[in-house]
Amino acid sequence: MCPLTKFYARKLYRQKWIYIFFACFFTASFFYAFLMGAPQMEQTLNINVKIASRQNFPEFMMRFYVGTVGILFQVFLLTLFICEEDRNKTLYQPLLHGESRSRMIRSKMYAAVSMSMIFVLLTALINYLTAFMRWGHEIFEQAAFIRTILKYLLSGVYLSVLALGIVALCICTRSAWKTIFFAIIYLWIDQFIYRSSIAFLQKIWVGYYLNLWTFAYEYQKIPFRELLIGTSIMILYGTVFFQISRYRIQKIDF
């Protein structure tokens, strides 16, 4: 990791919103775990608490982060982070120490992608910690643990791809509000495609496979074919977003 990327990674992780968000997430996870036995919880969330609790609780809680909450938080945080220079009217001013604008934004992009995976792993840690406080060692049942950790890692890949997409949007729109608006539109389209019967569109949509793994295969092992196709589609989208960002970045230095 180059010094500039380290600098922006430290700057990103100093954002107070990160600690507020994860403190709230820990609180929510804690109370979810200890309310799992209440009949009201089963009725409110329309779940079977016997299935969603114990070793399945970390996977159950994953949907809350990956489905909407974590994505919106990531959009909010990265948009402010990437658009910072443009918002402060310093995007086209000369930089000190001979650094270029394009190198600066590439470093921000690398920090953003690493952030996505780290946040997913931190979410897994919080969910397993609160589950351990509630049910003890039985949450580490081998098959469920391996299956759940794999899904968290796949979620990290998906959110890393979204991070690249957010960066590309920020660079293209140069507007925080436009980026947030388009991200919300993306979430609507994502849910529409997942619930639709348009098979061809589903197969080529980046968010379809994560929804499939999170909901259709919840508490189940992901078939290898779906795993291979899904990760390939995500890598393809990530490559496209990265190339779009590189193309736009080349026009910043002049």
C-alpha positions in Angstrom: 0.0 0.0 0.0 1.5 3.3 -1.1 1.8 6.2 1.4 -1.0 8.2 -0.2 -3.4 5.3 0.0 -2.4 4.8 3.7 -3.0 8.5 4.3 -6.5 8.4 2.8 -7.3 5.1 4.6 -6.4 6.7 7.9 -8.4 9.8 7.0 -11.4 7.6 6.1 -11.4 5.6 9.3 -11.3 8.7 11.4 -14.7 9.7 10.3 -16.9 9.9 13.4 -19.9 8.5 11.4 -18.2 5.1 11.2 -18.1 4.7 15.0 -21.6 6.0 15.6 -23.0 3.7 12.9 -21.3 0.6 14.3 -22.1 1.5 17.9 -25.8 1.6 16.8 -25.3 -1.7 14.9 -23.8 -3.4 17.9 -26.7 -2.2 20.0 -29.3 -3.4 17.5 -27.5 -6.8 17.2 -27.3 -7.2 20.9 -31.0 -6.5 21.5 -32.0 -8.7 18.5 -30.1 -11.6 20.0 -31.6 -11.2 23.4 -35.2 -10.7 22.1 -35.1 -13.7 19.8 -37.1 -15.7 22.3 -40.0 -13.2 22.5 -43.2 -14.0 20.6 -43.4 -10.4 19.5 -40.1 -10.7 17.6 -41.4 -13.6 15.6 -44.6 -11.8 14.7 -42.9 -8.5 13.9 -40.2 -9.9 11.7 -42.3 -12.8 10.3 -39.6 -15.3 11.1 -39.2 -18.6 12.9 -37.0 -17.8 15.8 -36.0 -21.4 16.2 -34.4 -21.3 12.8 -33.0 -17.7 12.9 -31.4 -18.0 16.3 -28.3 -19.6 17.7 -25.8 -20.7 14.9 -28.0 -19.1 12.3 -28.2 -15.7 14.0 -25.1 -14.1 12.4 -26.4 -15.1 8.9 -29.8 -13.7 9.8 -28.3 -10.4 10.9 -26.2 -10.2 7.7 -29.3 -9.3 5.7 -29.8 -6.2 7.7 -26.4 -4.8 6.8 -26.0 -6.1 3.2 -29.7 -5.6 2.2 -30.1 -1.9 2.6 -28.6 -0.3 5.8 -25.0 -1.0 5.1 -25.3 -0.1 1.4 -26.9 3.3 2.2 -24.3 4.0 4.9 -21.5 3.1 2.5 -23.0 5.4 -0.2 -23.3 8.3 2.3 -19.7 7.8 3.6 -18.0 7.3 0.3 -19.8 10.1 -1.5 -18.7 12.6 1.1 -15.2 11.1 1.1 -14.7 11.0 -2.7 -16.5 14.3 -3.5 -14.6 16.2 -0.7 -12.2 18.1 -2.9 -14.9 19.1 -5.4 -17.2 20.2 -2.6 -14.4 22.4 -1.2 -13.6 23.8 -4.6 -10.1 22.4 -4.6 -10.4 19.7 -7.2 -8.4 21.6 -9.9 -6.0 23.5 -7.7 -2.3 22.4 -7.7 -1.3 19.8 -5.1 1.7 20.0 -2.9 4.6 17.5 -3.0 4.2 16.9 -6.7 1.1 14.6 -6.3 -1.4 14.5 -9.2 -5.2 14.6 -8.8 -5.5 11.3 -10.6 -3.2 9.6 -8.2 -5.0 11.1 -5.3 -8.4 9.8 -6.5 -6.9 6.4 -7.3 -5.6 6.2 -3.7 -9.1 7.2 -2.4 -10.6 4.4 -4.6 -8.3 1.8 -3.2 -9.1 3.0 0.4 -12.8 2.8 -0.4 -12.6 -0.8 -1.7 -10.6 -2.0 1.3 -13.1 -0.2 3.6 -16.0 -2.3 2.1 -14.4 -5.6 3.0 -13.3 -4.4 6.4 -16.8 -3.2 7.3 -18.4 -6.5 6.4 -15.8 -8.4 8.5 -16.5 -6.0 11.4 -20.2 -6.6 11.0 -19.5 -10.4 11.2 -17.5 -9.9 14.3 -20.2 -7.8 16.0 -22.9 -10.4 15.1 -20.8 -13.3 16.4 -19.9 -11.5 19.5 -23.5 -10.7 20.4 -24.6 -14.2 19.4 -21.8 -15.7 21.7 -23.0 -13.5 24.6 -26.5 -14.9 24.1 -26.0 -18.6 23.1 -22.3 -19.4 23.9 -20.1 -21.8 21.9 -23.0 -23.5 20.0 -23.0 -20.6 17.5 -19.7 -22.0 16.1 -21.3 -25.2 14.8 -18.9 -26.1 12.0 -21.1 -26.3 8.9 -23.1 -23.2 9.8 -20.0 -21.2 10.7 -18.2 -22.1 7.4 -21.3 -21.3 5.4 -21.9 -18.0 7.1 -18.3 -16.8 6.9 -18.3 -17.6 3.2 -21.4 -15.5 2.7 -19.9 -12.6 4.6 -16.8 -12.8 2.3 -19.0 -12.8 -0.8 -20.9 -9.8 0.6 -17.6 -8.1 1.0 -16.8 -8.7 -2.6 -20.2 -7.4 -3.6 -19.9 -4.2 -1.5 -16.4 -3.7 -2.9 -17.9 -3.8 -6.4 -20.5 -1.3 -5.3 -17.7 0.9 -3.8 -16.1 1.0 -7.2 -19.5 1.9 -8.8 -19.9 4.7 -6.2 -16.5 6.1 -7.0 -17.2 6.0 -10.7 -20.5 7.9 -10.1 -18.8 10.5 -7.9 -16.2 11.1 -10.6 -18.8 11.3 -13.4 -21.4 13.4 -11.6 -19.0 15.5 -9.4 -22.0 15.9 -7.1 -22.7 14.2 -3.7 -26.5 14.6 -4.0 -26.6 13.2 -7.6 -24.6 10.2 -6.5 -26.8 9.5 -3.5 -29.9 9.9 -5.7 -28.6 7.4 -8.3 -27.6 5.0 -5.6 -31.2 5.0 -4.2 -32.5 4.4 -7.7 -30.1 1.5 -8.0 -31.5 -0.1 -4.8 -35.1 0.2 -6.2 -34.0 -1.3 -9.5 -32.1 -4.1 -7.7 -35.2 -5.2 -5.7 -37.4 -4.9 -8.8 -35.1 -7.2 -10.8 -34.7 -9.7 -8.0 -38.5 -10.0 -7.6 -39.3 -10.0 -11.4 -39.6 -13.0 -13.6 -37.2 -11.6 -16.3 -34.6 -14.5 -16.1 -32.1 -13.0 -18.6 -32.0 -9.7 -16.8 -31.5 -11.4 -13.5 -28.6 -13.5 -14.7 -26.6 -10.4 -15.8 -27.5 -8.1 -12.9 -24.8 -7.5 -10.3 -27.1 -7.5 -7.3 -29.2 -10.5 -8.2 -26.7 -13.1 -6.9 -26.2 -11.5 -3.5 -30.0 -11.4 -3.0 -30.2 -15.0 -4.2 -27.5 -16.1 -1.7 -28.9 -14.0 1.2 -32.6 -14.8 0.8 -33.3 -17.8 -1.4 -30.3 -19.8 0.1 -30.6 -18.4 3.6 -29.3 -21.0 6.1 -28.4 -23.2 3.1 -25.2 -24.0 1.3 -24.8 -22.0 -2.0 -24.6 -24.3 -5.0 -21.2 -24.2 -6.7 -22.6 -23.2 -10.1 -24.5 -20.2 -8.6 -21.3 -19.3 -6.6 -19.1 -19.4 -9.7 -21.5 -17.5 -12.0 -22.2 -14.9 -9.3 -18.6 -14.1 -8.4 -17.7 -13.9 -12.1 -20.5 -11.4 -12.8 -19.4 -9.3 -9.8 -15.8 -9.3 -11.0 -16.9 -8.3 -14.4 -18.9 -5.3 -13.0 -16.0 -4.3 -10.8 -13.6 -4.3 -13.7 -16.0 -2.1 -15.8 -16.5 0.4 -12.9 -12.7 0.5 -12.4 -12.0 1.2 -16.1 -14.7 3.9 -16.1 -13.1 5.5 -13.1 -9.6 5.3 -14.7 -10.9 6.9 -17.9 -12.5 9.8 -16.1 -9.5 10.2 -13.8 -7.2 10.7 -16.8 -9.1 13.9 -17.7 -8.6 15.5 -14.3 -4.9 16.4 -14.7 -4.4 19.2 -17.1 
